[in-house]
Amino acid sequence: MEKTKRKLFNSRKSRRLLFYVCMLAIPLLQFSVFWVYGNFSSFLLAFQKYNPNYDGLGYDITFAGLDNFKYAADIMFSGVGWEMIKNSLLLYVCNLIIVTFFALAFSYYIAKKRFCSGLFRILLYLPHIVSSLVLAVLYRYLITDVYMSVVETFTGVKPLGGLFDSPDTQYVAVLFYNLWYGFGLNVVLYTNAMVGVNASLIEAAEIDGANLIQEFLYIYFPNIYSTFTVFIVTGFAKIFTDQMNLLGFFGDTGKNYFNVYGFYLYQEARKAPMSDPLGNTLSTLSAMGLLITAIVAPISLGTRKLMRKFGPSVD
């Protein structure tokens, strides 16, 4: 009887262990293939050169040294490269100043449970429930067909195109969408952080006569400072990775009058050959990715260290 129980226990334990291993195997396999192998092969590709094998099919792979990095640097520091950086930097600065300010204000309002705060929280997060592609299509319709109809109604003159059809207004229209789209997520995350603030601290501040601004500056903000730091630091990486939803707005039609690195890398990766005398190859793009990492990583880590050192303390 004792042996039977022991066998059942061991059998049950073995099945549980097998279940845990199977559940862990899926994410580990995904991580190994799409992150470890993908990044390792991309690193190797940055130092390789592919020459067409004219005697047969395929390529001859040779060591390229720093040639790919030279081509990548020429692109990054050209006039077009600086223009893409400027477009992304403007989005980052607007997010940092405008979106962060209003997100903190709305989050504080919701955390204080003022009038309709729960409704505002739901409405602000709704855009992230709907597919981003659907929202991009709806927004494009609003600032083209709807915009042209409204202008014609009030002025009697039909515009030649919507806000996306002019180089003078296209960037502003795309920028506004990205700021609006990111605002809701900022509010939700900041609100979640503020809700976790110790209620006894808030009560003590109210007893001491602290007003709303003092309560925010000395109690709420220090407690959500880690969340604030994450938004600031990760924003640097997005300068070179954010597509500003250009794919959703314009697809591969080439109707965008401006570009950013995130969308540029996507476009080039789709059409770049393995071998090109001009150097615009997949190896060049891999080298560009390493250069971007070399630029962004020290800035992000340095900013994070400075913000932790000089930021407000919870104590």
HUCOR-V276335 format. One record per pair of residues at least 12 apart in sequence whose ideal C-beta (glycine too) atoms are under 10 Angstrom apart, sorted by the first residue. I is the first residue (numbers start at 1). GAP is how many residues later the second one is. Records with the same first field share a line. If there is no record, write none. Layout:
I->GAP  GAP
This chain:
39->247  250  254
41->245
42->240  241  243  244  245  247  248
43->243  244  246  247  250
44->17  239  242
45->16  19  23  229  236  237  238  239  240  241  242  244  245
46->18  20  22  23  26  236  237  238  239  240  241  242  243  244  245
47->16  17  18  19  20  21  22  236  239  240  243
48->13  14  15  16  20  226  233  234  235  238  239
49->12  13  14  15  16  18  19  225  226  230  232  234
50->12  14  223  224  225  226  231  232  233
51->223  224
52->221  222  223
58->216
59->215  216
60->215
61->213  222
64->215  217  219  220  223
66->221
67->212  216  217  220
68->211  213  214  215  216  217  218  219  220  222  223
69->214  215  217  218  219  221  222  225
70->209  214  217
71->205  207  208  209  210  212  213  214  216  217
72->207  208  211  212  213  214  215  216  217  218  219  220
73->211  214  215  218
74->205  210
75->189  193  204  205  209  210  212  213  216
76->164  185  211  212  215  216  219
77->214
80->179  184
81->178  180  183  207
83->175  176  177
84->155  156  174  175  176  177  178  179  180  181
85->154  155  175  176
86->172  174
87->84  87  88  152  155  157  171  172  173  174  176
88->147  150  151  152  153  154  155  156  171  172  173  174  175
89->150  171
90->81  85  170
91->80  83  84  87  88  91  144  147  148  151  153  169
92->140  143  144  146  147  150
93->142
94->81  82  84  85  88
95->80  83  84  87  88  91  136  137  140  143  147
96->135  136  139
98->81  85
99->79  80  81  82  83  84  85  86  87  88  132
100->82  83  86  90  128  131  132  135
102->77  81  84  85
103->21  79  80  81  82  83  84  85  86  87  88  125  128
104->82  83  86  87  90  112  116  117  120  124
105->82  85  111
106->14  15  18  77  78  80  81  84  85
107->14  17  79  80  81  82  83  84  85  86  87  88  109  113  117  120
108->82  83  86  104  105  107  108  112  113  116
109->12  78  82  103
110->14  77  78  80  81  84  85
111->79  80  81  82  83  84  85  86  91  105  109  113
112->82  90  100  103  104  108
113->82
117->74
120->67  71
121->63  66  67  70  71
122->62  66
123->61  64
124->59  60  61  62  63  64  67
125->59  60  62  63  66
126->58
127->53  54  55  56  57  58
128->53  54  56  57  60
129->55
131->117
132->49  113  115  116
133->112  114  115  116
134->114
135->42  45  46  110  113
136->38  41  45  109  110  111  112  113  114
137->111  112
139->25  34  35  37  38  41  42  106  109  110
140->22  23  24  33  37  105  108  109  110
141->21
142->20  21  31  35
143->19  20  21  22  26  27  30  31  33  34  106
144->15  17  18  19  20  21  29
145->17
146->16
147->12  14  15  16  17  22  26
148->12  13  14  15  17
163->13
164->85  86  91  92  93
165->90  92
166->91
167->89  90  91
168->89
169->88
170->79  80  85  86  87  88
171->73  85  86  87  89
173->76
174->70  71  72  75  76  82  83  84  86
175->69  83
177->67  68  71  72
178->64  65  66  67  68
181->63  64
182->49  56  60
185->46
186->41  42  45
189->35  38  39  41  42
190->30  34  37  38  41
191->33
192->32  35
193->27  30  31  32  33  34  35  37
194->22  25  26  27  29  30  33
195->29
196->27  28  31
197->18  22  23  24  25  26  27  117
198->21  25  116
201->14  17  18  19  21  22  113
202->13  17  18
204->15
205->13  14  15
217->95
218->94
219->95
221->90  91
222->89  90  91  92  93
223->89  91
225->82  83  86  87  88  89
226->81  82  85  88
228->79  83  84
229->74  75  77  78  79  82
230->74  77
232->68  71  72  75
233->66  67  68  69  70  71  72  74
234->66  70
235->65  68
236->59  60  61  63  64  65  66  67  68
237->55  56  59  60  62  63
238->22  23  24  58
239->21  22  23  53  56  57  60
240->20  21  22  24  25  48  49  51  52  53  55  56
241->19  20  21  22  24  25  48  51  55
242->18  19  20  21
243->16  17  18  19  20  21  22  23  24
244->12  14  15  16  18  19
245->17  18
246->12  13  14  16  17  18  20  21
247->15  16  19  20
249->14
250->13
252->14  15  18  19
254->13
261->27  31
264->21  24
265->20  23  24  27
268->12  13  14  16  17  20
269->13  16  17  20
272->12  13
